[in-house]
Amino acid sequence: MGMVMSSGYREWKEPHLHPNRLEPPTFDANYGFPNGRKEREPTLTYEEMVAYKIPEEFRDYCAHHYAELQKCFRKHMPFGYRCSHEKHHWDDCQFDEFVIRMKEYEREKRLLQRAARKKINSPTDTETLED
């Protein structure tokens, strides 16, 4: 409990050093990557997700696993335990997505803290983050 309260207190005390989870990132996604990064794309298009009748909250990068899981549930209707393989793939994909979101949050947080340190240490405000 102490960890949760202390981390929330830091975000409340120093909001400029912690990114807002509800807003898009403030830094360039390719900043710090000399060759750039590959942009992630969902495997299903929006039209396919609508055709599969996937609910809005599950229309993410793991939607193809969710569609396979629902297809399996319909095939083996009263015996949902037969779809444990598909459920495992979907859960695994959801966990990987969570880890990626947390890494992006930490990256944004560290870049904000770095920008604040450079602003404090630099004699002028015109210095950029180009180090």
N, CA, C and O atoms as a GROMACS GRO file, in nm:
protein
  524
    1MET      N    1   0.082  -0.120   0.000
    1MET     CA    2   0.000   0.000   0.000
    1MET      C    3   0.086   0.125   0.000
    1MET      O    4   0.050   0.226  -0.060
    2GLY      N    5   0.199   0.119   0.067
    2GLY     CA    6   0.284   0.236   0.073
    2GLY      C    7   0.338   0.277  -0.062
    2GLY      O    8   0.356   0.396  -0.090
    3MET      N    9   0.365   0.178  -0.147
    3MET     CA   10   0.419   0.208  -0.279
    3MET      C   11   0.316   0.282  -0.365
    3MET      O   12   0.350   0.376  -0.437
    4VAL      N   13   0.193   0.238  -0.358
    4VAL     CA   14   0.088   0.300  -0.437
    4VAL      C   15   0.066   0.444  -0.391
    4VAL      O   16   0.053   0.534  -0.473
    5MET      N   17   0.064   0.465  -0.262
    5MET     CA   18   0.041   0.601  -0.211
    5MET      C   19   0.159   0.692  -0.244
    5MET      O   20   0.140   0.808  -0.277
    6SER      N   21   0.282   0.638  -0.233
    6SER     CA   22   0.397   0.724  -0.258
    6SER      C   23   0.408   0.761  -0.406
    6SER      O   24   0.442   0.874  -0.438
    7SER      N   25   0.378   0.666  -0.496
    7SER     CA   26   0.387   0.700  -0.637
    7SER      C   27   0.277   0.799  -0.677
    7SER      O   28   0.301   0.887  -0.759
    8GLY      N   29   0.159   0.784  -0.619
    8GLY     CA   30   0.052   0.880  -0.646
    8GLY      C   31   0.085   1.018  -0.591
    8GLY      O   32   0.049   1.119  -0.651
    9TYR      N   33   0.152   1.021  -0.477
    9TYR     CA   34   0.191   1.148  -0.417
    9TYR      C   35   0.291   1.221  -0.504
    9TYR      O   36   0.284   1.343  -0.521
   10ARG      N   37   0.386   1.146  -0.561
   10ARG     CA   38   0.486   1.210  -0.648
   10ARG      C   39   0.420   1.269  -0.772
   10ARG      O   40   0.456   1.379  -0.815
   11GLU      N   41   0.323   1.199  -0.828
   11GLU     CA   42   0.253   1.252  -0.946
   11GLU      C   43   0.173   1.376  -0.910
   11GLU      O   44   0.160   1.468  -0.991
   12TRP      N   45   0.119   1.380  -0.791
   12TRP     CA   46   0.042   1.495  -0.747
   12TRP      C   47   0.133   1.612  -0.716
   12TRP      O   48   0.101   1.726  -0.749
   13LYS      N   49   0.248   1.584  -0.652
   13LYS     CA   50   0.340   1.689  -0.611
   13LYS      C   51   0.415   1.749  -0.731
   13LYS      O   52   0.437   1.870  -0.736
   14GLU      N   53   0.455   1.666  -0.826
   14GLU     CA   54   0.532   1.711  -0.943
   14GLU      C   55   0.462   1.666  -1.071
   14GLU      O   56   0.513   1.577  -1.139
   15PRO      N   57   0.349   1.725  -1.106
   15PRO     CA   58   0.276   1.678  -1.225
   15PRO      C   59   0.349   1.705  -1.356
   15PRO      O   60   0.324   1.636  -1.455
   16HIS      N   61   0.438   1.803  -1.359
   16HIS     CA   62   0.510   1.834  -1.482
   16HIS      C   63   0.616   1.728  -1.515
   16HIS      O   64   0.666   1.725  -1.628
   17LEU      N   65   0.650   1.641  -1.419
   17LEU     CA   66   0.749   1.537  -1.442
   17LEU      C   67   0.686   1.402  -1.474
   17LEU      O   68   0.758   1.304  -1.496
   18HIS      N   69   0.553   1.395  -1.476
   18HIS     CA   70   0.483   1.270  -1.503
   18HIS      C   71   0.385   1.292  -1.618
   18HIS      O   72   0.307   1.387  -1.615
   19PRO      N   73   0.389   1.204  -1.718
   19PRO     CA   74   0.298   1.222  -1.832
   19PRO      C   75   0.154   1.193  -1.795
   19PRO      O   76   0.125   1.112  -1.707
   20ASN      N   77   0.064   1.260  -1.863
   20ASN     CA   78  -0.079   1.236  -1.845
   20ASN      C   79  -0.116   1.112  -1.926
   20ASN      O   80  -0.090   1.106  -2.046
   21ARG      N   81  -0.176   1.015  -1.862
   21ARG     CA   82  -0.209   0.888  -1.929
   21ARG      C   83  -0.318   0.905  -2.033
   21ARG      O   84  -0.331   0.822  -2.122
   22LEU      N   85  -0.397   1.010  -2.023
   22LEU     CA   86  -0.511   1.029  -2.112
   22LEU      C   87  -0.478   1.110  -2.236
   22LEU      O   88  -0.561   1.124  -2.325
   23GLU      N   89  -0.357   1.165  -2.243
   23GLU     CA   90  -0.316   1.247  -2.357
   23GLU      C   91  -0.210   1.175  -2.439
   23GLU      O   92  -0.141   1.087  -2.388
   24PRO      N   93  -0.198   1.210  -2.566
   24PRO     CA   94  -0.093   1.146  -2.648
   24PRO      C   95   0.046   1.191  -2.602
   24PRO      O   96   0.059   1.292  -2.534
   25PRO      N   97   0.150   1.116  -2.639
   25PRO     CA   98   0.287   1.152  -2.599
   25PRO      C   99   0.326   1.289  -2.652
   25PRO      O  100   0.282   1.331  -2.759
   26THR      N  101   0.411   1.359  -2.577
   26THR     CA  102   0.455   1.492  -2.617
   26THR      C  103   0.584   1.487  -2.699
   26THR      O  104   0.615   1.581  -2.772
   27PHE      N  105   0.659   1.378  -2.687
   27PHE     CA  106   0.785   1.367  -2.760
   27PHE      C  107   0.765   1.284  -2.886
   27PHE      O  108   0.672   1.204  -2.896
   28ASP      N  109   0.855   1.306  -2.981
   28ASP     CA  110   0.850   1.231  -3.106
   28ASP      C  111   0.874   1.082  -3.078
   28ASP      O  112   0.962   1.047  -2.999
   29ALA      N  113   0.798   0.996  -3.142
   29ALA     CA  114   0.809   0.852  -3.119
   29ALA      C  115   0.944   0.798  -3.166
   29ALA      O  116   0.990   0.696  -3.113
   30ASN      N  117   1.008   0.862  -3.262
   30ASN     CA  118   1.136   0.815  -3.313
   30ASN      C  119   1.255   0.884  -3.246
   30ASN      O  120   1.369   0.859  -3.284
   31TYR      N  121   1.230   0.970  -3.147
   31TYR     CA  122   1.339   1.040  -3.079
   31TYR      C  123   1.425   0.938  -3.003
   31TYR      O  124   1.373   0.861  -2.923
   32GLY      N  125   1.554   0.938  -3.029
   32GLY     CA  126   1.646   0.846  -2.964
   32GLY      C  127   1.669   0.718  -3.042
   32GLY      O  128   1.749   0.635  -3.001
   33PHE      N  129   1.601   0.701  -3.153
   33PHE     CA  130   1.619   0.584  -3.238
   33PHE      C  131   1.678   0.633  -3.370
   33PHE      O  132   1.607   0.693  -3.451
   34PRO      N  133   1.806   0.608  -3.393
   34PRO     CA  134   1.870   0.664  -3.513
   34PRO      C  135   1.809   0.614  -3.645
   34PRO      O  136   1.804   0.688  -3.742
   35ASN      N  137   1.763   0.490  -3.648
   35ASN     CA  138   1.704   0.436  -3.771
   35ASN      C  139   1.552   0.437  -3.767
   35ASN      O  140   1.488   0.384  -3.858
   36GLY      N  141   1.496   0.495  -3.666
   36GLY     CA  142   1.350   0.498  -3.653
   36GLY      C  143   1.296   0.369  -3.594
   36GLY      O  144   1.371   0.275  -3.568
   37ARG      N  145   1.165   0.366  -3.575
   37ARG     CA  146   1.099   0.247  -3.522
   37ARG      C  147   0.990   0.204  -3.617
   37ARG      O  148   0.931   0.285  -3.689
   38LYS      N  149   0.963   0.075  -3.617
   38LYS     CA  150   0.856   0.022  -3.701
   38LYS      C  151   0.723   0.054  -3.632
   38LYS      O  152   0.705   0.025  -3.513
   39GLU      N  153   0.632   0.114  -3.706
   39GLU     CA  154   0.503   0.149  -3.649
   39GLU      C  155   0.416   0.025  -3.636
   39GLU      O  156   0.408  -0.057  -3.728
   40ARG      N  157   0.353   0.011  -3.522
   40ARG     CA  158   0.267  -0.106  -3.499
   40ARG      C  159   0.133  -0.086  -3.566
   40ARG      O  160   0.072   0.021  -3.558
   41GLU      N  161   0.087  -0.190  -3.632
   41GLU     CA  162  -0.042  -0.185  -3.699
   41GLU      C  163  -0.124  -0.306  -3.657
   41GLU      O  164  -0.070  -0.416  -3.648
   42PRO      N  165  -0.252  -0.287  -3.630
   42PRO     CA  166  -0.335  -0.403  -3.597
   42PRO      C  167  -0.349  -0.495  -3.718
   42PRO      O  168  -0.345  -0.450  -3.833
   43THR      N  169  -0.364  -0.624  -3.690
   43THR     CA  170  -0.372  -0.721  -3.800
   43THR      C  171  -0.509  -0.719  -3.867
   43THR      O  172  -0.521  -0.756  -3.984
   44LEU      N  173  -0.613  -0.677  -3.795
   44LEU     CA  174  -0.747  -0.667  -3.853
   44LEU      C  175  -0.779  -0.521  -3.884
   44LEU      O  176  -0.743  -0.432  -3.807
   45THR      N  177  -0.845  -0.497  -3.994
   45THR     CA  178  -0.890  -0.362  -4.024
   45THR      C  179  -1.017  -0.332  -3.944
   45THR      O  180  -1.077  -0.422  -3.886
   46TYR      N  181  -1.056  -0.207  -3.942
   46TYR     CA  182  -1.175  -0.167  -3.867
   46TYR      C  183  -1.299  -0.238  -3.924
   46TYR      O  184  -1.386  -0.280  -3.848
   47GLU      N  185  -1.307  -0.250  -4.055
   47GLU     CA  186  -1.422  -0.316  -4.117
   47GLU      C  187  -1.429  -0.463  -4.078
   47GLU      O  188  -1.538  -0.517  -4.055
   48GLU      N  189  -1.313  -0.528  -4.071
   48GLU     CA  190  -1.312  -0.668  -4.028
   48GLU      C  191  -1.354  -0.682  -3.883
   48GLU      O  192  -1.425  -0.777  -3.847
   49MET      N  193  -1.312  -0.588  -3.799
   49MET     CA  194  -1.353  -0.592  -3.658
   49MET      C  195  -1.504  -0.575  -3.644
   49MET      O  196  -1.566  -0.641  -3.561
   50VAL      N  197  -1.561  -0.487  -3.724
   50VAL     CA  198  -1.707  -0.469  -3.724
   50VAL      C  199  -1.775  -0.596  -3.774
   50VAL      O  200  -1.877  -0.637  -3.720
   51ALA      N  201  -1.719  -0.657  -3.878
   51ALA     CA  202  -1.778  -0.779  -3.933
   51ALA      C  203  -1.774  -0.894  -3.831
   51ALA      O  204  -1.867  -0.974  -3.825
   52TYR      N  205  -1.667  -0.901  -3.753
   52TYR     CA  206  -1.657  -1.004  -3.649
   52TYR      C  207  -1.738  -0.969  -3.524
   52TYR      O  208  -1.747  -1.049  -3.432
   53LYS      N  209  -1.796  -0.849  -3.523
   53LYS     CA  210  -1.876  -0.799  -3.409
   53LYS      C  211  -1.794  -0.794  -3.280
   53LYS      O  212  -1.840  -0.835  -3.173
   54ILE      N  213  -1.673  -0.744  -3.292
   54ILE     CA  214  -1.586  -0.730  -3.176
   54ILE      C  215  -1.628  -0.604  -3.101
   54ILE      O  216  -1.639  -0.498  -3.162
   55PRO      N  217  -1.651  -0.612  -2.969
   55PRO     CA  218  -1.688  -0.492  -2.892
   55PRO      C  219  -1.579  -0.386  -2.897
   55PRO      O  220  -1.461  -0.417  -2.918
   56GLU      N  221  -1.618  -0.261  -2.878
   56GLU     CA  222  -1.525  -0.148  -2.888
   56GLU      C  223  -1.404  -0.163  -2.795
   56GLU      O  224  -1.292  -0.130  -2.834
   57GLU      N  225  -1.426  -0.212  -2.674
   57GLU     CA  226  -1.315  -0.218  -2.578
   57GLU      C  227  -1.210  -0.324  -2.615
   57GLU      O  228  -1.100  -0.323  -2.560
   58PHE      N  229  -1.242  -0.414  -2.708
   58PHE     CA  230  -1.147  -0.517  -2.749
   58PHE      C  231  -1.090  -0.493  -2.888
   58PHE      O  232  -1.024  -0.581  -2.943
   59ARG      N  233  -1.115  -0.377  -2.947
   59ARG     CA  234  -1.062  -0.346  -3.080
   59ARG      C  235  -0.924  -0.284  -3.066
   59ARG      O  236  -0.908  -0.162  -3.070
   60ASP      N  237  -0.826  -0.370  -3.049
   60ASP     CA  238  -0.688  -0.325  -3.032
   60ASP      C  239  -0.597  -0.416  -3.112
   60ASP      O  240  -0.641  -0.479  -3.208
   61TYR      N  241  -0.471  -0.423  -3.075
   61TYR     CA  242  -0.375  -0.504  -3.149
   61TYR      C  243  -0.398  -0.654  -3.131
   61TYR      O  244  -0.342  -0.734  -3.205
   62CYS      N  245  -0.479  -0.692  -3.035
   62CYS     CA  246  -0.507  -0.833  -3.008
   62CYS      C  247  -0.644  -0.875  -3.059
   62CYS      O  248  -0.693  -0.980  -3.020
   63ALA      N  249  -0.705  -0.797  -3.144
   63ALA     CA  250  -0.841  -0.826  -3.191
   63ALA      C  251  -0.847  -0.956  -3.269
   63ALA      O  252  -0.948  -1.026  -3.263
   64HIS      N  253  -0.743  -0.991  -3.341
   64HIS     CA  254  -0.746  -1.117  -3.417
   64HIS      C  255  -0.749  -1.237  -3.323
   64HIS      O  256  -0.813  -1.338  -3.355
   65HIS      N  257  -0.682  -1.228  -3.209
   65HIS     CA  258  -0.689  -1.336  -3.111
   65HIS      C  259  -0.828  -1.343  -3.047
   65HIS      O  260  -0.880  -1.451  -3.022
   66TYR      N  261  -0.886  -1.227  -3.022
   66TYR     CA  262  -1.020  -1.223  -2.965
   66TYR      C  263  -1.122  -1.283  -3.062
   66TYR      O  264  -1.213  -1.354  -3.020
   67ALA      N  265  -1.107  -1.255  -3.190
   67ALA     CA  266  -1.198  -1.311  -3.291
   67ALA      C  267  -1.186  -1.463  -3.296
   67ALA      O  268  -1.288  -1.533  -3.305
   68GLU      N  269  -1.064  -1.514  -3.289
   68GLU     CA  270  -1.045  -1.659  -3.288
   68GLU      C  271  -1.106  -1.722  -3.162
   68GLU      O  272  -1.164  -1.830  -3.168
   69LEU      N  273  -1.093  -1.654  -3.049
   69LEU     CA  274  -1.150  -1.704  -2.924
   69LEU      C  275  -1.302  -1.709  -2.932
   69LEU      O  276  -1.363  -1.808  -2.890
   70GLN      N  277  -1.363  -1.605  -2.984
   70GLN     CA  278  -1.509  -1.605  -2.996
   70GLN      C  279  -1.558  -1.710  -3.095
   70GLN      O  280  -1.662  -1.771  -3.074
   71LYS      N  281  -1.482  -1.730  -3.203
   71LYS     CA  282  -1.517  -1.834  -3.301
   71LYS      C  283  -1.512  -1.972  -3.236
   71LYS      O  284  -1.599  -2.056  -3.260
   72CYS      N  285  -1.411  -1.994  -3.153
   72CYS     CA  286  -1.398  -2.122  -3.083
   72CYS      C  287  -1.511  -2.139  -2.982
   72CYS      O  288  -1.567  -2.248  -2.970
   73PHE      N  289  -1.546  -2.032  -2.909
   73PHE     CA  290  -1.657  -2.040  -2.813
   73PHE      C  291  -1.788  -2.078  -2.884
   73PHE      O  292  -1.866  -2.157  -2.831
   74ARG      N  293  -1.811  -2.022  -3.001
   74ARG     CA  294  -1.934  -2.054  -3.074
   74ARG      C  295  -1.931  -2.199  -3.125
   74ARG      O  296  -2.035  -2.265  -3.130
   75LYS      N  297  -1.814  -2.247  -3.162
   75LYS     CA  298  -1.803  -2.382  -3.214
   75LYS      C  299  -1.825  -2.488  -3.104
   75LYS      O  300  -1.891  -2.589  -3.127
   76HIS      N  301  -1.768  -2.463  -2.987
   76HIS     CA  302  -1.775  -2.558  -2.875
   76HIS      C  303  -1.866  -2.503  -2.765
   76HIS      O  304  -1.827  -2.500  -2.648
   77MET      N  305  -1.984  -2.460  -2.799
   77MET     CA  306  -2.068  -2.378  -2.714
   77MET      C  307  -2.074  -2.416  -2.566
   77MET      O  308  -2.026  -2.337  -2.485
   78PRO      N  309  -2.126  -2.527  -2.523
   78PRO     CA  310  -2.133  -2.542  -2.378
   78PRO      C  311  -2.000  -2.580  -2.315
   78PRO      O  312  -1.985  -2.577  -2.193
   79PHE      N  313  -1.902  -2.615  -2.398
   79PHE     CA  314  -1.773  -2.662  -2.346
   79PHE      C  315  -1.665  -2.556  -2.372
   79PHE      O  316  -1.578  -2.575  -2.457
   80GLY      N  317  -1.672  -2.447  -2.299
   80GLY     CA  318  -1.578  -2.337  -2.320
   80GLY      C  319  -1.436  -2.372  -2.283
   80GLY      O  320  -1.342  -2.306  -2.329
   81TYR      N  321  -1.417  -2.474  -2.199
   81TYR     CA  322  -1.282  -2.512  -2.159
   81TYR      C  323  -1.200  -2.564  -2.277
   81TYR      O  324  -1.077  -2.571  -2.269
   82ARG      N  325  -1.266  -2.601  -2.386
   82ARG     CA  326  -1.194  -2.650  -2.503
   82ARG      C  327  -1.123  -2.537  -2.579
   82ARG      O  328  -1.045  -2.562  -2.670
   83CYS      N  329  -1.150  -2.416  -2.540
   83CYS     CA  330  -1.090  -2.300  -2.606
   83CYS      C  331  -0.976  -2.240  -2.523
   83CYS      O  332  -0.942  -2.123  -2.540
   84SER      N  333  -0.919  -2.319  -2.435
   84SER     CA  334  -0.814  -2.265  -2.347
   84SER      C  335  -0.691  -2.223  -2.426
   84SER      O  336  -0.621  -2.129  -2.387
   85HIS      N  337  -0.663  -2.290  -2.538
   85HIS     CA  338  -0.547  -2.254  -2.620
   85HIS      C  339  -0.564  -2.115  -2.680
   85HIS      O  340  -0.472  -2.033  -2.676
   86GLU      N  341  -0.683  -2.086  -2.734
   86GLU     CA  342  -0.711  -1.955  -2.791
   86GLU      C  343  -0.713  -1.848  -2.683
   86GLU      O  344  -0.666  -1.736  -2.704
   87LYS      N  345  -0.768  -1.882  -2.567
   87LYS     CA  346  -0.773  -1.785  -2.456
   87LYS      C  347  -0.632  -1.752  -2.408
   87LYS      O  348  -0.604  -1.637  -2.373
   88HIS      N  349  -0.544  -1.851  -2.407
   88HIS     CA  350  -0.406  -1.828  -2.367
   88HIS      C  351  -0.338  -1.732  -2.464
   88HIS      O  352  -0.266  -1.641  -2.421
   89HIS      N  353  -0.360  -1.750  -2.594
   89HIS     CA  354  -0.300  -1.660  -2.693
   89HIS      C  355  -0.351  -1.518  -2.675
   89HIS      O  356  -0.274  -1.423  -2.683
   90TRP      N  357  -0.481  -1.503  -2.651
   90TRP     CA  358  -0.538  -1.370  -2.633
   90TRP      C  359  -0.485  -1.305  -2.505
   90TRP      O  360  -0.448  -1.187  -2.506
   91ASP      N  361  -0.480  -1.380  -2.394
   91ASP     CA  362  -0.426  -1.327  -2.268
   91ASP      C  363  -0.280  -1.288  -2.283
   91ASP      O  364  -0.238  -1.184  -2.231
   92ASP      N  365  -0.204  -1.370  -2.352
   92ASP     CA  366  -0.063  -1.341  -2.373
   92ASP      C  367  -0.045  -1.213  -2.454
   92ASP      O  368   0.042  -1.132  -2.424
   93CYS      N  369  -0.127  -1.196  -2.557
   93CYS     CA  370  -0.121  -1.075  -2.640
   93CYS      C  371  -0.159  -0.952  -2.558
   93CYS      O  372  -0.096  -0.847  -2.571
   94GLN      N  373  -0.262  -0.964  -2.474
   94GLN     CA  374  -0.304  -0.852  -2.389
   94GLN      C  375  -0.194  -0.814  -2.291
   94GLN      O  376  -0.171  -0.695  -2.267
   95PHE      N  377  -0.125  -0.913  -2.236
   95PHE     CA  378  -0.014  -0.883  -2.144
   95PHE      C  379   0.100  -0.812  -2.216
   95PHE      O  380   0.154  -0.715  -2.166
   96ASP      N  381   0.135  -0.862  -2.335
   96ASP     CA  382   0.241  -0.797  -2.413
   96ASP      C  383   0.204  -0.652  -2.446
   96ASP      O  384   0.289  -0.564  -2.443
   97GLU      N  385   0.078  -0.628  -2.478
   97GLU     CA  386   0.030  -0.493  -2.507
   97GLU      C  387   0.042  -0.404  -2.383
   97GLU      O  388   0.080  -0.287  -2.393
   98PHE      N  389   0.009  -0.459  -2.267
   98PHE     CA  390   0.022  -0.385  -2.141
   98PHE      C  391   0.168  -0.347  -2.115
   98PHE      O  392   0.197  -0.234  -2.076
   99VAL      N  393   0.259  -0.441  -2.138
   99VAL     CA  394   0.401  -0.414  -2.117
   99VAL      C  395   0.449  -0.304  -2.210
   99VAL      O  396   0.525  -0.216  -2.169
  100ILE      N  397   0.406  -0.306  -2.335
  100ILE     CA  398   0.446  -0.202  -2.430
  100ILE      C  399   0.394  -0.066  -2.386
  100ILE      O  400   0.466   0.034  -2.394
  101ARG      N  401   0.267  -0.060  -2.338
  101ARG     CA  402   0.212   0.066  -2.290
  101ARG      C  403   0.290   0.119  -2.170
  101ARG      O  404   0.314   0.239  -2.160
  102MET      N  405   0.330   0.031  -2.078
  102MET     CA  406   0.407   0.073  -1.961
  102MET      C  407   0.546   0.122  -2.001
  102MET      O  408   0.597   0.218  -1.943
  103LYS      N  409   0.607   0.056  -2.098
  103LYS     CA  410   0.739   0.101  -2.146
  103LYS      C  411   0.729   0.239  -2.210
  103LYS      O  412   0.817   0.323  -2.192
  104GLU      N  413   0.622   0.262  -2.287
  104GLU     CA  414   0.603   0.393  -2.348
  104GLU      C  415   0.580   0.501  -2.242
  104GLU      O  416   0.629   0.613  -2.254
  105TYR      N  417   0.505   0.467  -2.137
  105TYR     CA  418   0.483   0.561  -2.027
  105TYR      C  419   0.614   0.595  -1.959
  105TYR      O  420   0.643   0.712  -1.933
  106GLU      N  421   0.695   0.493  -1.929
  106GLU     CA  422   0.825   0.516  -1.864
  106GLU      C  423   0.917   0.598  -1.952
  106GLU      O  424   0.990   0.685  -1.903
  107ARG      N  425   0.916   0.572  -2.082
  107ARG     CA  426   1.000   0.649  -2.175
  107ARG      C  427   0.960   0.796  -2.173
  107ARG      O  428   1.045   0.885  -2.166
  108GLU      N  429   0.829   0.821  -2.179
  108GLU     CA  430   0.778   0.959  -2.176
  108GLU      C  431   0.816   1.026  -2.044
  108GLU      O  432   0.855   1.143  -2.042
  109LYS      N  433   0.803   0.953  -1.935
  109LYS     CA  434   0.835   1.008  -1.802
  109LYS      C  435   0.983   1.044  -1.793
  109LYS      O  436   1.018   1.151  -1.743
  110ARG      N  437   1.069   0.956  -1.841
  110ARG     CA  438   1.213   0.984  -1.834
  110ARG      C  439   1.251   1.100  -1.924
  110ARG      O  440   1.338   1.180  -1.888
  111LEU      N  441   1.188   1.112  -2.041
  111LEU     CA  442   1.218   1.226  -2.128
  111LEU      C  443   1.169   1.357  -2.066
  111LEU      O  444   1.236   1.460  -2.080
  112LEU      N  445   1.054   1.355  -1.999
  112LEU     CA  446   1.007   1.476  -1.930
  112LEU      C  447   1.103   1.515  -1.818
  112LEU      O  448   1.134   1.633  -1.802
  113GLN      N  449   1.149   1.417  -1.741
  113GLN     CA  450   1.242   1.447  -1.633
  113GLN      C  451   1.376   1.496  -1.688
  113GLN      O  452   1.438   1.585  -1.629
  114ARG      N  453   1.419   1.440  -1.799
  114ARG     CA  454   1.544   1.485  -1.862
  114ARG      C  455   1.531   1.628  -1.912
  114ARG      O  456   1.622   1.708  -1.896
  115ALA      N  457   1.417   1.660  -1.973
  115ALA     CA  458   1.394   1.796  -2.020
  115ALA      C  459   1.392   1.894  -1.904
  115ALA      O  460   1.444   2.006  -1.915
  116ALA      N  461   1.333   1.854  -1.792
  116ALA     CA  462   1.330   1.943  -1.674
  116ALA      C  463   1.470   1.963  -1.619
  116ALA      O  464   1.505   2.075  -1.580
  117ARG      N  465   1.552   1.858  -1.613
  117ARG     CA  466   1.690   1.870  -1.565
  117ARG      C  467   1.771   1.962  -1.656
  117ARG      O  468   1.846   2.046  -1.608
  118LYS      N  469   1.756   1.945  -1.788
  118LYS     CA  470   1.831   2.029  -1.882
  118LYS      C  471   1.789   2.175  -1.872
  118LYS      O  472   1.871   2.266  -1.887
  119LYS      N  473   1.660   2.198  -1.847
  119LYS     CA  474   1.612   2.334  -1.834
  119LYS      C  475   1.668   2.400  -1.708
  119LYS      O  476   1.699   2.519  -1.709
  120ILE      N  477   1.681   2.325  -1.601
  120ILE     CA  478   1.735   2.378  -1.476
  120ILE      C  479   1.885   2.402  -1.489
  120ILE      O  480   1.936   2.504  -1.442
  121ASN      N  481   1.956   2.309  -1.553
  121ASN     CA  482   2.101   2.318  -1.562
  121ASN      C  483   2.151   2.411  -1.671
  121ASN      O  484   2.264   2.458  -1.664
  122SER      N  485   2.069   2.440  -1.771
  122SER     CA  486   2.118   2.523  -1.881
  122SER      C  487   2.101   2.672  -1.847
  122SER      O  488   2.002   2.711  -1.784
  123PRO      N  489   2.197   2.754  -1.889
  123PRO     CA  490   2.186   2.898  -1.864
  123PRO      C  491   2.080   2.965  -1.950
  123PRO      O  492   2.025   3.069  -1.912
  124THR      N  493   2.050   2.904  -2.066
  124THR     CA  494   1.947   2.962  -2.152
  124THR      C  495   1.838   2.859  -2.176
  124THR      O  496   1.860   2.739  -2.161
  125ASP      N  497   1.721   2.908  -2.212
  125ASP     CA  498   1.608   2.819  -2.238
  125ASP      C  499   1.604   2.773  -2.383
  125ASP      O  500   1.513   2.699  -2.421
  126THR      N  501   1.701   2.815  -2.465
  126THR     CA  502   1.700   2.780  -2.606
  126THR      C  503   1.764   2.646  -2.634
  126THR      O  504   1.758   2.597  -2.747
  127GLU      N  505   1.825   2.585  -2.532
  127GLU     CA  506   1.892   2.456  -2.553
  127GLU      C  507   1.788   2.347  -2.577
  127GLU      O  508   1.683   2.344  -2.512
  128THR      N  509   1.819   2.258  -2.670
  128THR     CA  510   1.725   2.150  -2.702
  128THR      C  511   1.772   2.020  -2.638
  128THR      O  512   1.872   2.018  -2.567
  129LEU      N  513   1.699   1.914  -2.662
  129LEU     CA  514   1.729   1.784  -2.606
  129LEU      C  515   1.822   1.703  -2.696
  129LEU      O  516   1.820   1.580  -2.688
  130GLU      N  517   1.902   1.764  -2.778
  130GLU     CA  518   1.981   1.697  -2.880
  130GLU      C  519   2.100   1.620  -2.826
  130GLU      O  520   2.176   1.566  -2.907
  131ASP      N  521   2.124   1.612  -2.697
  131ASP     CA  522   2.240   1.539  -2.644
  131ASP      C  523   2.230   1.394  -2.665
  131ASP      O  524   2.320   1.319  -2.626
   0.00000   0.00000   0.00000
